[in-house]
Every structure is written in C-alpha cells, then in structure tokens.
Amino acid sequence: MPAGASALEMVLTGDPGLYSIVGLSLYVSLSAVALAAIVGFPLGAFLALVRFPGRGPLVVVINAFMGLPPVVVGLAVFLLLSRSGPLGFLGILFTPRAMIFAQALLVLPIIVALARQTIEDLWAEYRDELTAMGIGPAGRVATLLWDGRFSLVTTLLAGFGRAAAEVGTVMIVGGNIDGFTRMMTTAIALETSKGDLPLAIGLGLVLITLVIGVNAIAWGVRRVGELRAG
C-alpha cells in the first residue's frame, strides 16, 4: 500500500500510536500557551499603560524575541534544568513539564508583544473616558483586556501555532522519548529519518489540519470582533 494511503488509513481509523502523540502535543502546547498568557497578558498591559526608564529598549527586546530561535530556548532551558543547573533539583528534564516550560518561554514574547500593542491602541482610544471616570489601574487593565478580548484570543492562537509547529526546543529538553515525550514535530523528523513514512505523513496531515484550523478560528474571531466594533 502506498505511504500516503497508509497514512490516511492511520488517521481515519484512529491509530493509537499516532493519536497518543497528537494528544501529548496538544497537551504540551495548550498548557504552554496558557502559562505564557497568565504571565504575558499582565506584563503586556503593564508595558502598555506604564511609562518608566528603559521601557523603549525593553519593548524592542521583547519584539525581537518574537523570532527567537527555538534551539536557543531549548539550550537555555536544558542548562537550567540539567543536574548542574540552578533548577536541576526539580528533576523534570526530559519530561512533558520541561517541554511545557520551554514552549511557554518560546511563546511568551509573542503574547507580551501582541497584548501590549492591543492594550496600547485601546488605551489611546479610551484614555480620556477612563481617566474622567476615575477608574484605577486595575480597573483600566480589566476594562481594556475585556474590550480587546477578540484580538487577545487571536494572540493566543498565534502563540499556539508557534508552539505546535516547533521542533528544536522540545527535542532538546524532552529527548523525544517514545511514549513519553514524543511530539508530532519530533516524531515526524524521527520517523522520516527511519523511513517510516506512513506515520510521518499521518502526523503531518494532522499537524497541517491543526494549523489550518487555528488560522480559520483566528480569522473567524477577528471577523466577529470587527463586526461587533462596526
């Protein structure tokens, strides 16, 4: 049977090995995005609303880190979590938790930069109204986050797309261990090198479907936001 037909059969019949890899990939990537959002949204709002010395260079650095090479993040996290590293006592290297931590660091600059831009644009629009109403800093953040919720959902989806498609970070800190830390992207690279094309193609089909789905959801959310704003 051709490799493409075998791959399609694996996807349609729910091959356990394939979907266990897909499940772990979704768990790691979604957890990483959630962790990055918990830190990134408040930090983005802080950078948007507060002026302080060094803010400009900090914004430039965060924007630059949006394109941070995944292997560099993976190396940094590996050094942190290795036995001789400052966080080695946690003992989580080559586990899903290490991959979540690494992907969260990879996604964090994207969340912070896009959230800052969204909140800053809304603050420029509503500054006078919120100031006149006497709303405090916490209230301003809550109001602007709610008003920009559609754009922020798109930000989360962008972060998920970045996390789901990367290879280097999780390969370094996860070890690509079969049945434990093997992700879709790392499995595709490994199975292709081994010549197991059906599994690699099947995972590729699922990954492409997820990426298209995420972009479709992002477009839909953006359209809803535009229609409500109009």
C-alpha positions as a Markdown table, in Angstrom:
| # | Residue | x | y | z |
|---|---|---|---|---|
| 1 | Met | 0.0 | 0.0 | 0.0 |
| 2 | Pro | 1.4 | 3.5 | -0.9 |
| 3 | Ala | 2.7 | 5.5 | 2.1 |
| 4 | Gly | 0.1 | 8.2 | 1.5 |
| 5 | Ala | -2.8 | 5.7 | 1.6 |
| 6 | Ser | -1.4 | 4.0 | 4.7 |
| 7 | Ala | -1.1 | 7.4 | 6.4 |
| 8 | Leu | -4.6 | 8.3 | 5.6 |
| 9 | Glu | -5.8 | 5.0 | 6.9 |
| 10 | Met | -4.0 | 5.5 | 10.2 |
| 11 | Val | -5.6 | 9.0 | 10.6 |
| 12 | Leu | -9.1 | 7.8 | 9.7 |
| 13 | Thr | -9.0 | 4.6 | 11.8 |
| 14 | Gly | -7.7 | 6.3 | 14.9 |
| 15 | Asp | -4.3 | 4.6 | 15.1 |
| 16 | Pro | -3.4 | 4.6 | 18.9 |
| 17 | Gly | 0.3 | 5.3 | 18.4 |
| 18 | Leu | -0.5 | 8.3 | 16.2 |
| 19 | Tyr | -3.2 | 9.8 | 18.3 |
| 20 | Ser | -1.2 | 9.4 | 21.5 |
| 21 | Ile | 1.5 | 11.6 | 20.0 |
| 22 | Val | -1.2 | 14.1 | 18.9 |
| 23 | Gly | -2.7 | 14.1 | 22.4 |
| 24 | Leu | 0.6 | 14.8 | 24.1 |
| 25 | Ser | 1.4 | 17.5 | 21.6 |
| 26 | Leu | -1.9 | 19.3 | 22.2 |
| 27 | Tyr | -1.5 | 18.9 | 26.0 |
| 28 | Val | 2.0 | 20.4 | 26.0 |
| 29 | Ser | 1.3 | 23.2 | 23.5 |
| 30 | Leu | -2.0 | 24.3 | 25.1 |
| 31 | Ser | -0.5 | 24.2 | 28.6 |
| 32 | Ala | 2.4 | 26.3 | 27.4 |
| 33 | Val | 0.2 | 28.9 | 25.8 |
| 34 | Ala | -2.0 | 29.1 | 29.0 |
| 35 | Leu | 1.1 | 29.5 | 31.2 |
| 36 | Ala | 2.5 | 32.2 | 28.8 |
| 37 | Ala | -0.8 | 34.0 | 28.8 |
| 38 | Ile | -1.0 | 34.1 | 32.6 |
| 39 | Val | 2.3 | 35.9 | 32.7 |
| 40 | Gly | 2.2 | 37.7 | 29.3 |
| 41 | Phe | -1.2 | 39.5 | 29.4 |
| 42 | Pro | -0.5 | 41.4 | 32.7 |
| 43 | Leu | 3.1 | 42.1 | 31.5 |
| 44 | Gly | 1.8 | 43.4 | 28.2 |
| 45 | Ala | -0.8 | 45.6 | 29.9 |
| 46 | Phe | 1.9 | 46.9 | 32.2 |
| 47 | Leu | 4.1 | 47.9 | 29.3 |
| 48 | Ala | 1.2 | 49.5 | 27.5 |
| 49 | Leu | 0.0 | 51.6 | 30.4 |
| 50 | Val | 3.1 | 52.5 | 32.4 |
| 51 | Arg | 5.9 | 54.7 | 31.3 |
| 52 | Phe | 9.3 | 54.1 | 33.0 |
| 53 | Pro | 13.0 | 54.5 | 32.2 |
| 54 | Gly | 14.1 | 51.8 | 29.8 |
| 55 | Arg | 10.7 | 50.9 | 28.6 |
| 56 | Gly | 11.5 | 51.6 | 24.9 |
| 57 | Pro | 14.5 | 49.3 | 24.8 |
| 58 | Leu | 12.6 | 46.6 | 26.7 |
| 59 | Val | 9.8 | 46.7 | 24.1 |
| 60 | Val | 12.4 | 46.4 | 21.3 |
| 61 | Val | 13.9 | 43.4 | 23.0 |
| 62 | Ile | 10.6 | 41.7 | 23.5 |
| 63 | Asn | 9.6 | 42.3 | 19.9 |
| 64 | Ala | 13.0 | 40.9 | 18.8 |
| 65 | Phe | 12.4 | 37.8 | 20.9 |
| 66 | Met | 9.3 | 37.0 | 18.9 |
| 67 | Gly | 11.7 | 35.5 | 16.4 |
| 68 | Leu | 13.9 | 33.8 | 19.0 |
| 69 | Pro | 15.4 | 30.6 | 17.6 |
| 70 | Pro | 13.8 | 27.5 | 19.3 |
| 71 | Val | 17.1 | 25.7 | 19.7 |
| 72 | Val | 18.4 | 28.6 | 21.7 |
| 73 | Val | 15.4 | 28.4 | 24.0 |
| 74 | Gly | 15.9 | 24.7 | 24.3 |
| 75 | Leu | 19.5 | 25.0 | 25.1 |
| 76 | Ala | 18.8 | 27.6 | 27.8 |
| 77 | Val | 16.1 | 25.5 | 29.4 |
| 78 | Phe | 18.3 | 22.4 | 29.2 |
| 79 | Leu | 21.1 | 24.2 | 31.1 |
| 80 | Leu | 18.6 | 25.5 | 33.7 |
| 81 | Leu | 17.1 | 22.0 | 34.3 |
| 82 | Ser | 20.2 | 19.9 | 34.0 |
| 83 | Arg | 21.6 | 18.3 | 37.2 |
| 84 | Ser | 24.3 | 21.0 | 37.5 |
| 85 | Gly | 21.8 | 23.8 | 36.6 |
| 86 | Pro | 20.0 | 26.1 | 39.0 |
| 87 | Leu | 16.7 | 24.3 | 38.6 |
| 88 | Gly | 18.2 | 20.8 | 38.4 |
| 89 | Phe | 16.7 | 19.9 | 41.8 |
| 90 | Leu | 13.2 | 19.9 | 40.2 |
| 91 | Gly | 14.2 | 16.8 | 38.2 |
| 92 | Ile | 11.9 | 17.5 | 35.3 |
| 93 | Leu | 14.4 | 17.4 | 32.4 |
| 94 | Phe | 13.2 | 15.0 | 29.6 |
| 95 | Thr | 9.6 | 15.2 | 30.9 |
| 96 | Pro | 6.4 | 16.9 | 29.5 |
| 97 | Arg | 6.7 | 19.5 | 32.2 |
| 98 | Ala | 10.1 | 20.6 | 30.9 |
| 99 | Met | 8.6 | 20.8 | 27.4 |
| 100 | Ile | 5.7 | 23.0 | 28.7 |
| 101 | Phe | 8.2 | 25.3 | 30.4 |
| 102 | Ala | 10.4 | 25.6 | 27.3 |
| 103 | Gln | 7.5 | 26.2 | 25.0 |
| 104 | Ala | 6.0 | 28.8 | 27.4 |
| 105 | Leu | 9.3 | 30.7 | 27.2 |
| 106 | Leu | 9.2 | 30.5 | 23.4 |
| 107 | Val | 5.6 | 31.8 | 23.2 |
| 108 | Leu | 5.9 | 34.4 | 26.0 |
| 109 | Pro | 7.4 | 37.2 | 23.8 |
| 110 | Ile | 4.6 | 36.8 | 21.2 |
| 111 | Ile | 1.9 | 37.0 | 23.9 |
| 112 | Val | 3.6 | 40.0 | 25.6 |
| 113 | Ala | 4.3 | 41.9 | 22.4 |
| 114 | Leu | 0.8 | 41.4 | 20.8 |
| 115 | Ala | -1.0 | 42.1 | 24.1 |
| 116 | Arg | 1.0 | 45.3 | 24.6 |
| 117 | Gln | 0.1 | 46.6 | 21.2 |
| 118 | Thr | -3.6 | 45.7 | 21.6 |
| 119 | Ile | -3.8 | 47.3 | 25.0 |
| 120 | Glu | -1.8 | 50.4 | 24.0 |
| 121 | Asp | -4.1 | 51.0 | 21.0 |
| 122 | Leu | -7.2 | 50.7 | 23.2 |
| 123 | Trp | -5.7 | 53.0 | 25.8 |
| 124 | Ala | -5.0 | 55.7 | 23.2 |
| 125 | Glu | -8.7 | 55.4 | 22.3 |
| 126 | Tyr | -10.3 | 55.3 | 25.7 |
| 127 | Arg | -7.7 | 57.2 | 27.8 |
| 128 | Asp | -9.9 | 60.3 | 28.3 |
| 129 | Glu | -13.0 | 58.4 | 29.2 |
| 130 | Leu | -11.4 | 56.1 | 31.7 |
| 131 | Thr | -9.5 | 59.0 | 33.3 |
| 132 | Ala | -12.6 | 61.1 | 33.5 |
| 133 | Met | -14.5 | 58.2 | 35.2 |
| 134 | Gly | -11.7 | 57.9 | 37.8 |
| 135 | Ile | -11.0 | 54.2 | 37.1 |
| 136 | Gly | -7.9 | 53.0 | 38.8 |
| 137 | Pro | -5.0 | 51.0 | 37.2 |
| 138 | Ala | -6.5 | 47.6 | 37.9 |
| 139 | Gly | -9.9 | 48.7 | 36.6 |
| 140 | Arg | -8.2 | 50.1 | 33.4 |
| 141 | Val | -6.4 | 46.8 | 32.8 |
| 142 | Ala | -9.6 | 44.8 | 33.3 |
| 143 | Thr | -11.6 | 47.1 | 31.0 |
| 144 | Leu | -9.1 | 47.1 | 28.2 |
| 145 | Leu | -8.5 | 43.4 | 28.4 |
| 146 | Trp | -12.2 | 42.8 | 28.1 |
| 147 | Asp | -12.6 | 45.3 | 25.3 |
| 148 | Gly | -9.7 | 43.7 | 23.4 |
| 149 | Arg | -10.7 | 40.1 | 24.0 |
| 150 | Phe | -11.2 | 39.2 | 20.4 |
| 151 | Ser | -7.7 | 40.5 | 19.5 |
| 152 | Leu | -6.3 | 38.7 | 22.5 |
| 153 | Val | -7.9 | 35.4 | 21.5 |
| 154 | Thr | -6.1 | 35.8 | 18.2 |
| 155 | Thr | -2.9 | 36.4 | 20.1 |
| 156 | Leu | -3.4 | 33.1 | 21.9 |
| 157 | Leu | -4.0 | 31.3 | 18.7 |
| 158 | Ala | -0.8 | 32.8 | 17.2 |
| 159 | Gly | 1.1 | 31.6 | 20.3 |
| 160 | Phe | -0.4 | 28.1 | 19.9 |
| 161 | Gly | 0.6 | 28.0 | 16.2 |
| 162 | Arg | 4.1 | 28.9 | 17.2 |
| 163 | Ala | 4.3 | 26.2 | 19.9 |
| 164 | Ala | 2.6 | 23.4 | 17.9 |
| 165 | Ala | 4.9 | 23.8 | 14.9 |
| 166 | Glu | 8.3 | 24.0 | 16.6 |
| 167 | Val | 10.9 | 21.1 | 16.8 |
| 168 | Gly | 14.2 | 22.2 | 18.3 |
| 169 | Thr | 13.0 | 23.2 | 21.8 |
| 170 | Val | 11.1 | 20.1 | 22.7 |
| 171 | Met | 13.7 | 17.9 | 21.0 |
| 172 | Ile | 16.4 | 19.2 | 23.4 |
| 173 | Val | 14.5 | 19.3 | 26.7 |
| 174 | Gly | 12.2 | 16.4 | 26.0 |
| 175 | Gly | 14.5 | 13.9 | 24.5 |
| 176 | Asn | 11.9 | 12.6 | 22.0 |
| 177 | Ile | 11.3 | 9.5 | 24.2 |
| 178 | Asp | 8.8 | 7.1 | 22.7 |
| 179 | Gly | 5.5 | 7.0 | 24.5 |
| 180 | Phe | 6.6 | 9.8 | 27.0 |
| 181 | Thr | 7.9 | 13.0 | 25.3 |
| 182 | Arg | 7.5 | 12.3 | 21.6 |
| 183 | Met | 5.6 | 15.2 | 19.9 |
| 184 | Met | 4.2 | 15.5 | 16.4 |
| 185 | Thr | 7.0 | 17.5 | 15.1 |
| 186 | Thr | 9.8 | 15.5 | 16.7 |
| 187 | Ala | 8.1 | 12.2 | 15.6 |
| 188 | Ile | 7.9 | 13.4 | 12.0 |
| 189 | Ala | 11.6 | 14.2 | 12.0 |
| 190 | Leu | 12.5 | 10.9 | 13.6 |
| 191 | Glu | 10.1 | 8.7 | 11.5 |
| 192 | Thr | 11.2 | 10.3 | 8.3 |
| 193 | Ser | 14.9 | 9.6 | 9.1 |
| 194 | Lys | 13.9 | 6.0 | 9.9 |
| 195 | Gly | 12.0 | 5.6 | 6.6 |
| 196 | Asp | 8.6 | 5.1 | 8.4 |
| 197 | Leu | 6.8 | 7.4 | 6.0 |
| 198 | Pro | 3.2 | 6.4 | 6.8 |
| 199 | Leu | 3.4 | 7.5 | 10.4 |
| 200 | Ala | 5.3 | 10.7 | 9.4 |
| 201 | Ile | 2.8 | 11.6 | 6.7 |
| 202 | Gly | -0.1 | 10.8 | 9.0 |
| 203 | Leu | 1.3 | 13.1 | 11.7 |
| 204 | Gly | 2.0 | 15.7 | 9.1 |
| 205 | Leu | -1.6 | 15.6 | 7.9 |
| 206 | Val | -2.9 | 16.1 | 11.4 |
| 207 | Leu | -0.5 | 18.9 | 12.1 |
| 208 | Ile | -1.4 | 20.7 | 8.9 |
| 209 | Thr | -5.1 | 20.3 | 9.7 |
| 210 | Leu | -4.5 | 21.8 | 13.2 |
| 211 | Val | -2.6 | 24.8 | 11.8 |
| 212 | Ile | -5.3 | 25.4 | 9.2 |
| 213 | Gly | -8.0 | 25.1 | 11.9 |
| 214 | Val | -6.2 | 27.5 | 14.2 |
| 215 | Asn | -5.8 | 30.1 | 11.4 |
| 216 | Ala | -9.5 | 29.6 | 10.5 |
| 217 | Ile | -10.5 | 30.2 | 14.1 |
| 218 | Ala | -8.3 | 33.3 | 14.3 |
| 219 | Trp | -9.9 | 34.7 | 11.2 |
| 220 | Gly | -13.4 | 34.0 | 12.5 |
| 221 | Val | -12.6 | 35.6 | 15.9 |
| 222 | Arg | -11.2 | 38.7 | 14.1 |
| 223 | Arg | -14.3 | 38.9 | 11.9 |
| 224 | Val | -16.6 | 38.7 | 14.9 |
| 225 | Gly | -14.6 | 41.4 | 16.6 |
| 226 | Glu | -14.8 | 43.7 | 13.5 |
| 227 | Leu | -18.5 | 43.2 | 13.1 |
| 228 | Arg | -19.2 | 44.0 | 16.7 |
| 229 | Ala | -17.0 | 47.0 | 16.6 |
| 230 | Gly | -18.8 | 48.2 | 13.5 |
